[in-house]
Amino acid sequence: MSSPPKAARLYQTVAERIARAIASGVYAPGDRLPAERELAASFDVSRPTVREAIIALEIDGLVEVRIGSGVYVINAAPKAAGVVMDIGAFELIEARLLIEGEAAALAATQITDEELTELDALLDEMARANMKSAGSGELVDRRFHELIAAITRNSAMLASVEQLWTIRNRSPQCIRLFEKTRAKGYVPVIDEHRDIVDALRTRDPNVARTAMRAHLSRVLEYFLDATEVEAIEAAKAEMAAKRSRFGRTAAS
């Protein structure tokens, strides 16, 4: 039996349609693409989906994002055979909300005092690493989240969380978005991670799940801010109506 075809991700469809418009001359090098809100309305997708599409086009050398000005076409054809397609940072966070939220809930029922002490030590290490560079703090951040997954005593859960972090560090889409967040000055937020440890200390799975999802929902907010290419205040008002999918995921 042949396997069923893979459904194209929304951002892939949007990126490919914009790339075709560029190749056909609808948008020539030097032209500014329509505003993000216009593209979202035109393709009937969310603004995060448009942003992931723009990152794909940016990685492939078709467009350039000029903060405060917009997105401009810089080449009529991609550098490679086609537009770069990969797991996007927004869909990765959606998966992390679901999987790491449950990992935290399970860890809360298993965690020992010694493991809480280990997590506290990682918070101190993360704070010191943040003072060196955002990248240094992110290395400790990964260890923090993977330790929580290990505390579940479930090897499948640990493997799942490790894979999510591997994707985060290898995906061109994710790498590019994290470059944008670092450029904005974002580093792992110690207080958010401390809230997770405090929640685990209660041994209450619902409290731990809520703390992890609250943290990852704020990561989504940082991504949205880092990829804002228009006036932030005006965009945020419109963005609220287009976040329902992510909001439902975070609250479920």
C-alpha positions as CSV (number, residue, x, y, z in Angstrom):
1,M,0.0,0.0,0.0
2,S,1.2,3.5,-0.8
3,S,1.4,5.9,2.1
4,P,-1.1,8.8,2.2
5,P,0.3,12.1,0.9
6,K,1.5,14.5,3.6
7,A,-0.7,17.5,4.0
8,A,1.2,20.7,3.3
9,R,1.7,23.0,6.3
10,L,-0.1,26.3,5.9
11,Y,3.1,28.3,6.0
12,Q,4.5,26.2,3.2
13,T,1.5,26.9,1.0
14,V,1.7,30.6,1.7
15,A,5.5,30.7,1.0
16,E,5.1,28.8,-2.2
17,R,2.4,31.1,-3.5
18,I,4.4,34.2,-2.7
19,A,7.5,32.6,-4.3
20,R,5.5,31.9,-7.5
21,A,4.3,35.5,-7.5
22,I,7.8,36.7,-7.3
23,A,9.0,34.3,-10.0
24,S,6.2,35.5,-12.3
25,G,7.0,39.2,-11.8
26,V,4.0,40.1,-9.7
27,Y,6.6,41.3,-7.2
28,A,10.0,42.3,-8.6
29,P,13.3,42.7,-6.8
30,G,13.1,46.0,-4.8
31,D,9.3,45.7,-4.4
32,R,7.8,45.7,-0.9
33,L,5.4,42.9,-0.2
34,P,1.9,43.7,1.0
35,A,1.6,44.3,4.7
36,E,1.5,41.3,7.0
37,R,-2.2,41.8,7.8
38,E,-3.0,42.1,4.1
39,L,-1.2,38.8,3.4
40,A,-2.9,37.1,6.3
41,A,-6.3,38.2,5.0
42,S,-5.5,37.4,1.4
43,F,-4.5,33.8,2.3
44,D,-7.0,33.4,5.1
45,V,-4.3,32.4,7.6
46,S,-3.0,33.7,10.9
47,R,-0.3,36.3,11.2
48,P,2.1,33.7,12.8
49,T,1.6,31.6,9.6
50,V,2.6,34.5,7.4
51,R,5.6,35.1,9.6
52,E,6.8,31.5,9.2
53,A,6.3,31.8,5.4
54,I,8.4,35.0,5.4
55,I,11.1,33.3,7.3
56,A,11.2,30.5,4.8
57,L,11.5,33.0,1.9
58,E,14.1,34.9,3.9
59,I,16.2,31.8,4.4
60,D,16.0,31.0,0.7
61,G,17.2,34.5,-0.2
62,L,14.0,35.7,-1.9
63,V,13.1,38.5,0.6
64,E,14.7,40.7,3.2
65,V,12.9,41.9,6.4
66,R,13.6,45.5,7.2
67,I,12.4,46.3,10.7
68,G,10.1,49.2,10.8
69,S,9.8,49.2,7.0
70,G,8.5,45.9,5.7
71,V,9.5,42.9,3.7
72,Y,11.3,43.5,0.4
73,V,12.0,41.2,-2.6
74,I,15.7,40.9,-3.2
75,N,15.9,38.0,-5.7
76,A,13.5,36.6,-8.3
77,A,14.6,33.0,-7.8
78,P,15.5,31.1,-4.7
79,K,19.1,30.2,-4.0
80,A,18.3,26.5,-4.0
81,A,15.9,24.4,-6.1
82,G,12.9,25.5,-4.1
83,V,11.7,27.4,-1.1
84,V,13.2,26.1,2.2
85,M,10.5,24.1,4.0
86,D,10.9,22.9,7.6
87,I,9.2,22.7,10.9
88,G,8.5,26.2,11.9
89,A,9.0,27.7,15.4
90,F,5.4,28.5,15.9
91,E,4.2,24.9,15.3
92,L,7.2,23.7,17.4
93,I,6.0,25.8,20.3
94,E,2.5,24.4,19.8
95,A,3.8,20.9,20.2
96,R,5.9,21.8,23.2
97,L,2.8,23.3,24.9
98,L,1.1,19.9,24.6
99,I,4.0,17.6,25.3
100,E,6.1,19.5,27.8
101,G,3.0,20.5,29.7
102,E,2.1,16.9,30.2
103,A,5.8,16.1,31.0
104,A,5.7,18.7,33.8
105,A,2.4,17.2,35.1
106,L,3.9,13.7,35.3
107,A,7.1,14.9,36.7
108,A,5.3,16.6,39.6
109,T,4.1,13.2,40.7
110,Q,7.6,11.7,40.6
111,I,10.0,14.4,41.6
112,T,12.3,14.0,44.6
113,D,13.8,16.7,46.9
114,E,17.2,16.0,45.3
115,E,15.9,16.6,41.8
116,L,14.3,19.9,43.0
117,T,17.7,20.9,44.3
118,E,19.2,20.0,40.9
119,L,16.6,22.2,39.1
120,D,17.4,25.1,41.5
121,A,21.1,24.7,40.7
122,L,20.2,24.9,37.0
123,L,18.3,28.2,37.6
124,D,21.4,29.7,39.1
125,E,23.6,28.4,36.3
126,M,21.1,29.8,33.7
127,A,21.2,33.2,35.4
128,R,25.0,33.2,35.2
129,A,25.0,32.0,31.5
130,N,22.5,34.7,30.6
131,M,25.0,37.3,31.6
132,K,27.5,35.9,29.1
133,S,25.2,35.6,26.1
134,A,21.7,34.6,25.1
135,G,23.1,31.5,23.5
136,S,24.8,30.3,26.7
137,G,21.5,30.6,28.6
138,E,19.7,28.6,25.9
139,L,22.1,25.7,26.4
140,V,21.2,25.6,30.1
141,D,17.5,26.0,29.2
142,R,17.6,22.8,27.2
143,R,19.1,20.9,30.1
144,F,16.4,22.3,32.4
145,H,13.6,21.1,30.2
146,E,15.1,17.8,29.5
147,L,15.7,17.1,33.2
148,I,12.0,17.7,33.8
149,A,11.3,15.1,31.1
150,A,13.7,12.7,32.7
151,I,12.0,13.1,36.0
152,T,8.8,11.6,34.6
153,R,10.6,8.2,34.6
154,N,9.1,7.7,31.2
155,S,11.7,7.1,28.5
156,A,9.2,7.8,25.6
157,M,8.4,11.2,27.2
158,L,12.1,12.0,27.5
159,A,12.8,11.0,23.9
160,S,9.9,13.2,22.7
161,V,11.2,16.2,24.6
162,E,14.8,15.6,23.4
163,Q,13.5,15.4,19.8
164,L,11.7,18.7,20.1
165,W,14.8,20.4,21.3
166,T,16.9,18.8,18.5
167,I,14.4,20.1,16.0
168,R,14.7,23.6,17.6
169,N,18.4,23.6,17.2
170,R,18.6,22.1,13.7
171,S,15.6,23.5,11.8
172,P,16.6,26.5,9.6
173,Q,13.2,28.0,10.4
174,C,13.7,27.8,14.1
175,I,17.4,28.9,14.0
176,R,16.4,32.0,12.0
177,L,13.6,32.9,14.5
178,F,15.8,32.5,17.5
179,E,18.4,34.8,15.8
180,K,15.6,37.4,15.7
181,T,14.7,36.9,19.3
182,R,18.4,37.2,20.4
183,A,18.7,40.4,18.3
184,K,15.7,41.7,20.3
185,G,17.6,41.0,23.5
186,Y,15.6,38.0,24.7
187,V,17.2,35.4,27.0
188,P,15.7,32.6,29.0
189,V,13.6,34.3,31.7
190,I,14.7,33.0,35.1
191,D,11.4,34.0,36.9
192,E,9.4,31.9,34.5
193,H,11.5,28.9,35.0
194,R,11.5,29.4,38.8
195,D,7.7,29.4,38.6
196,I,7.9,25.9,37.0
197,V,10.2,24.6,39.8
198,D,7.9,26.1,42.5
199,A,5.0,24.4,40.8
200,L,6.8,21.0,40.7
201,R,7.6,21.5,44.4
202,T,3.8,21.4,45.1
203,R,3.7,17.9,43.6
204,D,0.4,18.9,42.0
205,P,0.3,17.9,38.3
206,N,-2.3,20.5,37.4
207,V,-0.2,23.3,39.0
208,A,2.9,22.1,37.2
209,R,1.1,21.7,33.8
210,T,-0.2,25.3,34.1
211,A,3.2,26.7,35.0
212,M,4.9,25.0,32.0
213,R,2.2,26.1,29.6
214,A,2.3,29.7,30.9
215,H,6.0,29.8,30.3
216,L,5.7,28.4,26.7
217,S,2.8,30.7,25.9
218,R,5.1,33.6,26.9
219,V,7.8,32.2,24.6
220,L,5.2,32.4,21.8
221,E,4.7,36.1,22.7
222,Y,8.4,36.7,22.5
223,F,8.4,35.1,19.0
224,L,5.5,37.3,17.9
225,D,7.3,40.4,19.1
226,A,10.6,39.5,17.5
227,T,9.0,39.0,14.1
228,E,6.9,42.2,14.2
229,V,7.8,44.2,11.1
230,E,5.1,46.9,11.4
231,A,4.0,49.3,14.1
232,I,3.8,47.1,17.1
233,E,0.8,48.7,18.9
234,A,-1.4,48.6,15.8
235,A,-0.4,45.1,14.9
236,K,-1.1,43.7,18.4
237,A,-4.7,44.8,18.4
238,E,-5.3,42.9,15.1
239,M,-3.2,39.9,16.1
240,A,-5.3,39.1,19.1
241,A,-8.2,38.0,16.9
242,K,-5.9,35.7,14.9
243,R,-4.4,33.8,17.8
244,S,-7.4,31.6,18.7
245,R,-5.7,28.3,17.7
246,F,-2.7,29.0,19.9
247,G,-4.9,30.3,22.7
248,R,-7.0,27.1,22.6
249,T,-3.9,25.0,22.7
250,A,-2.4,26.8,25.7
251,A,-5.7,26.6,27.6
252,S,-6.6,23.0,26.8
